[in-house]
Amino acid sequence: MTTVAFVLAGIAALIHVYIFRLESLAWTDPKTRAVFGTTAETAEVTKPLAYNQGFYNLFLAIIAVIGIAVGAFGSASSDDVSTALIHAACGSMVAAALVLATSDSSKLRGAVIQGVAPALAILALLLS
């Protein structure tokens, strides 16, 4: 079950790296604006906020990857560290997805995309 948790946490990390790219590097691109349902004018005004928010997603992905690496390549005594890092990263991802879903019902699809893999990773860790 730990391997399943690592795979799911890795998928969650990849999703959050992709979100980082959208928010921090391509916020004003028409395809990104279509994903987030924003206009060119709004995207330009909110670009600094999106840039900052994108980095939060990147940092969560990095924490998850470090947790996976510690668990995969560390000793048995590092299992607690790995579990704590993955719980912290994936728990924050799930919490952010819940905030997104409850703040704007039109963003439910994005919240599901953002939150399912980390939620399943946490569940797999709890069952392992």
OpenMM code with the backbone's topology and positions (N, CA, C; nanometers):
from openmm import Vec3, app, unit

residues = "MET THR THR VAL ALA PHE VAL LEU ALA GLY ILE ALA ALA LEU ILE HIS VAL TYR ILE PHE ARG LEU GLU SER LEU ALA TRP THR ASP PRO LYS THR ARG ALA VAL PHE GLY THR THR ALA GLU THR ALA GLU VAL THR LYS PRO LEU ALA TYR ASN GLN GLY PHE TYR ASN LEU PHE LEU ALA ILE ILE ALA VAL ILE GLY ILE ALA VAL GLY ALA PHE GLY SER ALA SER SER ASP ASP VAL SER THR ALA LEU ILE HIS ALA ALA CYS GLY SER MET VAL ALA ALA ALA LEU VAL LEU ALA THR SER ASP SER SER LYS LEU ARG GLY ALA VAL ILE GLN GLY VAL ALA PRO ALA LEU ALA ILE LEU ALA LEU LEU LEU SER".split()
positions = [
    Vec3(0.0830, -0.1198, 0.0000),
    Vec3(0.0000, 0.0000, 0.0000),
    Vec3(0.0872, 0.1258, 0.0000),
    Vec3(0.2077, 0.1144, 0.0560),
    Vec3(0.2972, 0.2300, 0.0563),
    Vec3(0.3357, 0.2694, -0.0851),
    Vec3(0.3601, 0.1707, -0.1704),
    Vec3(0.3938, 0.1997, -0.3100),
    Vec3(0.2782, 0.2725, -0.3782),
    Vec3(0.1575, 0.2298, -0.3510),
    Vec3(0.0388, 0.2964, -0.4072),
    Vec3(0.0339, 0.4415, -0.3588),
    Vec3(0.0612, 0.4625, -0.2308),
    Vec3(0.0624, 0.5989, -0.1753),
    Vec3(0.1680, 0.6839, -0.2446),
    Vec3(0.2866, 0.6263, -0.2658),
    Vec3(0.3938, 0.7006, -0.3332),
    Vec3(0.3536, 0.7376, -0.4761),
    Vec3(0.2924, 0.6438, -0.5463),
    Vec3(0.2497, 0.6716, -0.6844),
    Vec3(0.1447, 0.7818, -0.6861),
    Vec3(0.0460, 0.7711, -0.5979),
    Vec3(-0.0592, 0.8728, -0.5926),
    Vec3(-0.0044, 1.0097, -0.5503),
    Vec3(0.0876, 1.0108, -0.4545),
    Vec3(0.1506, 1.1376, -0.4138),
    Vec3(0.2330, 1.1943, -0.5290),
    Vec3(0.2958, 1.1068, -0.6070),
    Vec3(0.3713, 1.1521, -0.7251),
    Vec3(0.2801, 1.2122, -0.8305),
    Vec3(0.1656, 1.1492, -0.8520),
    Vec3(0.0665, 1.2043, -0.9463),
    Vec3(0.0179, 1.3404, -0.8967),
    Vec3(-0.0106, 1.3489, -0.7665),
    Vec3(-0.0536, 1.4770, -0.7084),
    Vec3(0.0535, 1.5833, -0.7283),
    Vec3(0.1795, 1.5459, -0.7094),
    Vec3(0.2897, 1.6405, -0.7281),
    Vec3(0.2954, 1.6881, -0.8740),
    Vec3(0.2822, 1.5952, -0.9676),
    Vec3(0.2846, 1.6329, -1.1099),
    Vec3(0.1699, 1.7283, -1.1444),
    Vec3(0.0521, 1.7010, -1.0913),
    Vec3(-0.0625, 1.7897, -1.1147),
    Vec3(-0.0305, 1.9295, -1.0613),
    Vec3(0.0316, 1.9364, -0.9447),
    Vec3(0.0608, 2.0670, -0.8852),
    Vec3(0.1761, 2.1391, -0.9554),
    Vec3(0.2674, 2.0643, -1.0147),
    Vec3(0.3694, 2.1284, -1.0985),
    Vec3(0.3026, 2.1876, -1.2227),
    Vec3(0.2072, 2.1150, -1.2785),
    Vec3(0.1332, 2.1661, -1.3940),
    Vec3(0.0556, 2.2928, -1.3570),
    Vec3(-0.0073, 2.2921, -1.2399),
    Vec3(-0.0793, 2.4116, -1.1945),
    Vec3(0.0183, 2.5273, -1.1758),
    Vec3(0.1362, 2.4978, -1.1213),
    Vec3(0.2412, 2.6006, -1.1099),
    Vec3(0.2705, 2.6613, -1.2467),
    Vec3(0.2877, 2.5757, -1.3468),
    Vec3(0.3194, 2.6258, -1.4802),
    Vec3(0.2087, 2.7174, -1.5314),
    Vec3(0.0846, 2.6741, -1.5132),
    Vec3(-0.0269, 2.7564, -1.5596),
    Vec3(-0.0300, 2.8913, -1.4880),
    Vec3(-0.0203, 2.8874, -1.3556),
    Vec3(-0.0382, 3.0099, -1.2773),
    Vec3(0.0834, 3.1022, -1.2811),
    Vec3(0.2016, 3.0463, -1.2742),
    Vec3(0.3207, 3.1308, -1.2616),
    Vec3(0.3891, 3.1622, -1.3938),
    Vec3(0.3729, 3.0761, -1.4924),
    Vec3(0.4471, 3.0958, -1.6166),
    Vec3(0.3594, 3.1278, -1.7373),
    Vec3(0.2326, 3.0899, -1.7328),
    Vec3(0.1479, 3.1059, -1.8516),
    Vec3(0.0132, 3.1693, -1.8191),
    Vec3(0.0069, 3.2472, -1.7148),
    Vec3(-0.1204, 3.3002, -1.6656),
    Vec3(-0.1998, 3.3790, -1.7704),
    Vec3(-0.1327, 3.4576, -1.8525),
    Vec3(-0.2036, 3.5421, -1.9490),
    Vec3(-0.2233, 3.4745, -2.0852),
    Vec3(-0.1725, 3.3537, -2.1011),
    Vec3(-0.1898, 3.2794, -2.2258),
    Vec3(-0.3395, 3.2480, -2.2460),
    Vec3(-0.3896, 3.2604, -2.3677),
    Vec3(-0.5320, 3.2339, -2.3920),
    Vec3(-0.5788, 3.0950, -2.3467),
    Vec3(-0.4952, 2.9938, -2.3636),
    Vec3(-0.5347, 2.8587, -2.3209),
    Vec3(-0.5468, 2.8513, -2.1685),
    Vec3(-0.4558, 2.9167, -2.0980),
    Vec3(-0.4628, 2.9195, -1.9518),
    Vec3(-0.5844, 2.9985, -1.9066),
    Vec3(-0.6090, 3.1104, -1.9721),
    Vec3(-0.7270, 3.1913, -1.9368),
    Vec3(-0.8543, 3.1113, -1.9562),
    Vec3(-0.8578, 3.0257, -2.0586),
    Vec3(-0.9761, 2.9411, -2.0812),
    Vec3(-0.9923, 2.8398, -1.9681),
    Vec3(-0.8812, 2.7850, -1.9205),
    Vec3(-0.8867, 2.6889, -1.8101),
    Vec3(-0.9456, 2.7541, -1.6855),
    Vec3(-0.9020, 2.8766, -1.6572),
    Vec3(-0.9455, 2.9447, -1.5356),
    Vec3(-1.0664, 3.0357, -1.5569),
    Vec3(-1.1122, 3.0470, -1.6808),
    Vec3(-1.2316, 3.1259, -1.7093),
    Vec3(-1.2143, 3.2736, -1.6816),
    Vec3(-1.1028, 3.3293, -1.7249),
    Vec3(-1.0767, 3.4705, -1.7000),
    Vec3(-1.0524, 3.5444, -1.8312),
    Vec3(-1.0683, 3.6734, -1.8266),
    Vec3(-1.0471, 3.7571, -1.9445),
    Vec3(-0.9014, 3.8018, -1.9508),
    Vec3(-0.8628, 3.8543, -2.0654),
    Vec3(-0.7264, 3.9049, -2.0812),
    Vec3(-0.6995, 4.0176, -1.9825),
    Vec3(-0.7969, 4.1040, -1.9640),
    Vec3(-0.7803, 4.2176, -1.8729),
    Vec3(-0.7648, 4.1704, -1.7276),
    Vec3(-0.8502, 4.0789, -1.6874),
    Vec3(-0.8434, 4.0264, -1.5505),
    Vec3(-0.7131, 3.9506, -1.5286),
    Vec3(-0.6722, 3.8723, -1.6266),
    Vec3(-0.5475, 3.7968, -1.6148),
    Vec3(-0.4286, 3.8909, -1.5971),
    Vec3(-0.4294, 3.9995, -1.6694),
    Vec3(-0.3186, 4.0954, -1.6579),
    Vec3(-0.3141, 4.1572, -1.5183),
    Vec3(-0.4302, 4.1935, -1.4658),
    Vec3(-0.4372, 4.2555, -1.3329),
    Vec3(-0.3990, 4.1559, -1.2233),
    Vec3(-0.4401, 4.0307, -1.2387),
    Vec3(-0.4168, 3.9300, -1.1340),
    Vec3(-0.2878, 3.8512, -1.1534),
    Vec3(-0.2098, 3.8863, -1.2531),
    Vec3(-0.0871, 3.8125, -1.2835),
    Vec3(0.0074, 3.8004, -1.1626),
    Vec3(0.0330, 3.9078, -1.0863),
    Vec3(0.1218, 3.8925, -0.9698),
    Vec3(0.0656, 3.7966, -0.8641),
    Vec3(-0.0653, 3.7980, -0.8445),
    Vec3(-0.1270, 3.7070, -0.7478),
    Vec3(-0.1150, 3.5622, -0.7947),
    Vec3(-0.1418, 3.5386, -0.9213),
    Vec3(-0.1333, 3.4034, -0.9765),
    Vec3(0.0109, 3.3532, -0.9732),
    Vec3(0.1049, 3.4408, -1.0013),
    Vec3(0.2470, 3.4041, -0.9969),
    Vec3(0.2832, 3.3524, -0.8582),
    Vec3(0.2421, 3.4242, -0.7563),
    Vec3(0.2689, 3.3855, -0.6182),
    Vec3(0.1975, 3.2545, -0.5843),
    Vec3(0.0722, 3.2437, -0.6191),
    Vec3(-0.0065, 3.1242, -0.5891),
    Vec3(0.0523, 3.0009, -0.6576),
    Vec3(0.1009, 3.0180, -0.7775),
    Vec3(0.1627, 2.9062, -0.8489),
    Vec3(0.2801, 2.8479, -0.7731),
    Vec3(0.3570, 2.9349, -0.7094),
    Vec3(0.4716, 2.8858, -0.6336),
    Vec3(0.4282, 2.8068, -0.5114),
    Vec3(0.3166, 2.8397, -0.4512),
    Vec3(0.2649, 2.7568, -0.3408),
    Vec3(0.2412, 2.6142, -0.3911),
    Vec3(0.1825, 2.6022, -0.5090),
    Vec3(0.1590, 2.4698, -0.5661),
    Vec3(0.2896, 2.3968, -0.5939),
    Vec3(0.3891, 2.4681, -0.6431),
    Vec3(0.5199, 2.4070, -0.6677),
    Vec3(0.5829, 2.3589, -0.5376),
    Vec3(0.5748, 2.4392, -0.4328),
    Vec3(0.6351, 2.4011, -0.3050),
    Vec3(0.5675, 2.2771, -0.2472),
    Vec3(0.4352, 2.2665, -0.2603),
    Vec3(0.3657, 2.1466, -0.2142),
    Vec3(0.4126, 2.0240, -0.2925),
    Vec3(0.4308, 2.0402, -0.4225),
    Vec3(0.4808, 1.9298, -0.5046),
    Vec3(0.6208, 1.8880, -0.4602),
    Vec3(0.7055, 1.9840, -0.4316),
    Vec3(0.8425, 1.9540, -0.3884),
    Vec3(0.8409, 1.8781, -0.2562),
    Vec3(0.7575, 1.9195, -0.1622),
    Vec3(0.7486, 1.8497, -0.0335),
    Vec3(0.7044, 1.7052, -0.0559),
    Vec3(0.6069, 1.6837, -0.1419),
    Vec3(0.5606, 1.5478, -0.1699),
    Vec3(0.6723, 1.4635, -0.2310),
    Vec3(0.7449, 1.5203, -0.3251),
    Vec3(0.8543, 1.4468, -0.3904),
    Vec3(0.9645, 1.4139, -0.2899),
    Vec3(0.9968, 1.5065, -0.2024),
    Vec3(1.0973, 1.4779, -0.0990),
    Vec3(1.0475, 1.3647, -0.0089),
    Vec3(0.9200, 1.3679, 0.0278),
    Vec3(0.8633, 1.2605, 0.1087),
    Vec3(0.8732, 1.1253, 0.0394),
    Vec3(0.8441, 1.1234, -0.0886),
    Vec3(0.8545, 0.9995, -0.1661),
    Vec3(0.9999, 0.9527, -0.1695),
    Vec3(1.0919, 1.0444, -0.1967),
    Vec3(1.2337, 1.0082, -0.2055),
    Vec3(1.2866, 0.9567, -0.0725),
    Vec3(1.2509, 1.0217, 0.0365),
    Vec3(1.2951, 0.9765, 0.1688),
    Vec3(1.2417, 0.8354, 0.1958),
    Vec3(1.1161, 0.8116, 0.1602),
    Vec3(1.0575, 0.6803, 0.1822),
    Vec3(1.1164, 0.5730, 0.0928),
    Vec3(1.1452, 0.6086, -0.0301),
    Vec3(1.1955, 0.5101, -0.1264),
    Vec3(1.3432, 0.4800, -0.1081),
    Vec3(1.4210, 0.5808, -0.0694),
    Vec3(1.5663, 0.5630, -0.0654),
    Vec3(1.6259, 0.5700, 0.0743),
    Vec3(1.5433, 0.6032, 0.1729),
    Vec3(1.5925, 0.6133, 0.3100),
    Vec3(1.5893, 0.4792, 0.3802),
    Vec3(1.6325, 0.4795, 0.5030),
    Vec3(1.6291, 0.3579, 0.5841),
    Vec3(1.4905, 0.3414, 0.6458),
    Vec3(1.4711, 0.2299, 0.7117),
    Vec3(1.3422, 0.2046, 0.7769),
    Vec3(1.3119, 0.3109, 0.8811),
    Vec3(1.4155, 0.3679, 0.9397),
    Vec3(1.3939, 0.4712, 1.0417),
    Vec3(1.3454, 0.6028, 0.9818),
    Vec3(1.3531, 0.6171, 0.8504),
    Vec3(1.3074, 0.7409, 0.7867),
    Vec3(1.1623, 0.7321, 0.7407),
    Vec3(1.0969, 0.6198, 0.7674),
    Vec3(0.9574, 0.6043, 0.7260),
    Vec3(0.8665, 0.7101, 0.7877),
    Vec3(0.8904, 0.7441, 0.9148),
    Vec3(0.8074, 0.8456, 0.9806),
    Vec3(0.8238, 0.9817, 0.9144),
    Vec3(0.9461, 1.0130, 0.8741),
    Vec3(0.9721, 1.1413, 0.8063),
    Vec3(0.9012, 1.1434, 0.6715),
    Vec3(0.9131, 1.0362, 0.5979),
    Vec3(0.8471, 1.0255, 0.4679),
    Vec3(0.6964, 1.0420, 0.4814),
    Vec3(0.6395, 0.9690, 0.5763),
    Vec3(0.4953, 0.9760, 0.5984),
    Vec3(0.4524, 1.1169, 0.6375),
    Vec3(0.5280, 1.1803, 0.7259),
    Vec3(0.4934, 1.3163, 0.7693),
    Vec3(0.4980, 1.4138, 0.6527),
    Vec3(0.5994, 1.4042, 0.5692),
    Vec3(0.6112, 1.4958, 0.4551),
    Vec3(0.4970, 1.4750, 0.3554),
    Vec3(0.4668, 1.3503, 0.3264),
    Vec3(0.3585, 1.3231, 0.2310),
    Vec3(0.2239, 1.3665, 0.2888),
    Vec3(0.2023, 1.3407, 0.4175),
    Vec3(0.0776, 1.3867, 0.4806),
    Vec3(0.0678, 1.5396, 0.4765),
    Vec3(0.1771, 1.6079, 0.5048),
    Vec3(0.1753, 1.7549, 0.5042),
    Vec3(0.1455, 1.8086, 0.3643),
    Vec3(0.2161, 1.7566, 0.2651),
    Vec3(0.1965, 1.8053, 0.1281),
    Vec3(0.0578, 1.7704, 0.0769),
    Vec3(0.0218, 1.6437, 0.0857),
    Vec3(-0.1072, 1.6003, 0.0311),
    Vec3(-0.2239, 1.6554, 0.1123),
    Vec3(-0.2068, 1.6671, 0.2424),
    Vec3(-0.3119, 1.7279, 0.3244),
    Vec3(-0.3369, 1.8723, 0.2851),
    Vec3(-0.2296, 1.9452, 0.2583),
    Vec3(-0.2440, 2.0843, 0.2137),
    Vec3(-0.3095, 2.0917, 0.0757),
    Vec3(-0.2741, 1.9972, -0.0107),
    Vec3(-0.3362, 1.9935, -0.1435),
    Vec3(-0.4869, 1.9692, -0.1328),
    Vec3(-0.5252, 1.8747, -0.0476),
    Vec3(-0.6673, 1.8456, -0.0276),
    Vec3(-0.7382, 1.9664, 0.0330),
    Vec3(-0.6762, 2.0284, 0.1319),
    Vec3(-0.7363, 2.1463, 0.1944),
    Vec3(-0.7560, 2.2584, 0.0922),
    Vec3(-0.6566, 2.2797, 0.0068),
    Vec3(-0.6688, 2.3828, -0.0973),
    Vec3(-0.7817, 2.3487, -0.1945),
    Vec3(-0.7960, 2.2217, -0.2271),
    Vec3(-0.9046, 2.1802, -0.3163),
    Vec3(-1.0401, 2.2060, -0.2514),
    Vec3(-1.0505, 2.1794, -0.1221),
    Vec3(-1.1761, 2.2066, -0.0507),
    Vec3(-1.2068, 2.3557, -0.0470),
    Vec3(-1.1048, 2.4371, -0.0261),
    Vec3(-1.1249, 2.5823, -0.0275),
    Vec3(-1.1729, 2.6263, -0.1657),
    Vec3(-1.1099, 2.5739, -0.2703),
    Vec3(-1.1506, 2.6096, -0.4062),
    Vec3(-1.2960, 2.5685, -0.4316),
    Vec3(-1.3319, 2.4483, -0.3920),
    Vec3(-1.4680, 2.3983, -0.4159),
    Vec3(-1.5728, 2.4781, -0.3397),
    Vec3(-1.5396, 2.5188, -0.2174),
    Vec3(-1.6385, 2.5908, -0.1369),
    Vec3(-1.6408, 2.7405, -0.1661),
    Vec3(-1.5378, 2.7919, -0.2308),
    Vec3(-1.5354, 2.9354, -0.2594),
    Vec3(-1.6040, 2.9706, -0.3903),
    Vec3(-1.6104, 2.8737, -0.4832),
    Vec3(-1.6699, 2.9020, -0.6136),
    Vec3(-1.7148, 2.7693, -0.6740),
    Vec3(-1.8439, 2.7451, -0.6737),
    Vec3(-1.8955, 2.6163, -0.7210),
    Vec3(-1.8633, 2.5896, -0.8681),
    Vec3(-1.8352, 2.6941, -0.9442),
    Vec3(-1.7991, 2.6730, -1.0847),
    Vec3(-1.6591, 2.6133, -1.0978),
    Vec3(-1.5843, 2.6106, -0.9896),
    Vec3(-1.4476, 2.5556, -0.9904),
    Vec3(-1.4422, 2.4137, -0.9354),
    Vec3(-1.5570, 2.3486, -0.9248),
    Vec3(-1.5618, 2.2144, -0.8674),
    Vec3(-1.4763, 2.1151, -0.9467),
    Vec3(-1.4802, 2.1225, -1.0776),
    Vec3(-1.3998, 2.0313, -1.1603),
    Vec3(-1.2512, 2.0477, -1.1283),
    Vec3(-1.2055, 2.1712, -1.1198),
    Vec3(-1.0657, 2.1965, -1.0863),
    Vec3(-1.0307, 2.1470, -0.9472),
    Vec3(-1.1231, 2.1626, -0.8546),
    Vec3(-1.1002, 2.1159, -0.7184),
    Vec3(-1.0879, 1.9634, -0.7150),
    Vec3(-1.1683, 1.8960, -0.7939),
    Vec3(-1.1597, 1.7498, -0.7997),
    Vec3(-1.0251, 1.7075, -0.8595),
    Vec3(-0.9864, 1.7715, -0.9681),
    Vec3(-0.8577, 1.7403, -1.0307),
    Vec3(-0.7435, 1.7630, -0.9311),
    Vec3(-0.7514, 1.8717, -0.8580),
    Vec3(-0.6482, 1.9100, -0.7625),
    Vec3(-0.6484, 1.8208, -0.6383),
    Vec3(-0.7639, 1.7687, -0.5989),
    Vec3(-0.7735, 1.7047, -0.4686),
    Vec3(-0.7847, 1.5540, -0.4620),
    Vec3(-0.8243, 1.4883, -0.5706),
    Vec3(-0.8485, 1.3441, -0.5617),
    Vec3(-0.7193, 1.2647, -0.5399),
    Vec3(-0.6174, 1.2880, -0.6197),
    Vec3(-0.4929, 1.2098, -0.6061),
    Vec3(-0.4302, 1.2258, -0.4673),
    Vec3(-0.4178, 1.3486, -0.4149),
    Vec3(-0.3606, 1.3584, -0.2802),
    Vec3(-0.4488, 1.2964, -0.1721),
    Vec3(-0.5809, 1.3045, -0.1888),
    Vec3(-0.6710, 1.2411, -0.0912),
    Vec3(-0.6528, 1.0898, -0.0921),
    Vec3(-0.6415, 1.0329, -0.2117),
    Vec3(-0.6187, 0.8888, -0.2221),
    Vec3(-0.4810, 0.8498, -0.1688),
    Vec3(-0.3811, 0.9363, -0.1868),
    Vec3(-0.2479, 0.9091, -0.1319),
    Vec3(-0.2534, 0.9031, 0.0210),
    Vec3(-0.3248, 0.9961, 0.0808),
    Vec3(-0.3393, 0.9959, 0.2271),
    Vec3(-0.4099, 0.8690, 0.2716),
    Vec3(-0.5166, 0.8320, 0.2032),
    Vec3(-0.5905, 0.7104, 0.2368),
    Vec3(-0.4999, 0.5885, 0.2275),
    Vec3(-0.4212, 0.5797, 0.1200),
    Vec3(-0.3296, 0.4669, 0.1027),
    Vec3(-0.2249, 0.4629, 0.2141),
    Vec3(-0.1762, 0.5797, 0.2547),
    Vec3(-0.0805, 0.5828, 0.3661),
    Vec3(-0.1453, 0.5346, 0.4951),
    Vec3(-0.2676, 0.5764, 0.5194),
    Vec3(-0.3370, 0.5361, 0.6399),
    Vec3(-0.3629, 0.3859, 0.6437),
    Vec3(-0.3828, 0.3272, 0.5264),
    Vec3(-0.4093, 0.1832, 0.5189),
    Vec3(-0.2814, 0.0993, 0.5187),
    Vec3(-0.1672, 0.1620, 0.4996),
    Vec3(-0.0417, 0.0841, 0.4927),
    Vec3(0.0194, 0.0608, 0.6288),
] * unit.nanometer
topology = app.Topology()
chain = topology.addChain("A")
for resn in residues:
    res = topology.addResidue(resn, chain)
    for name in ("N", "CA", "C"):
        topology.addAtom(name, app.Element.getBySymbol(name[0]), res)
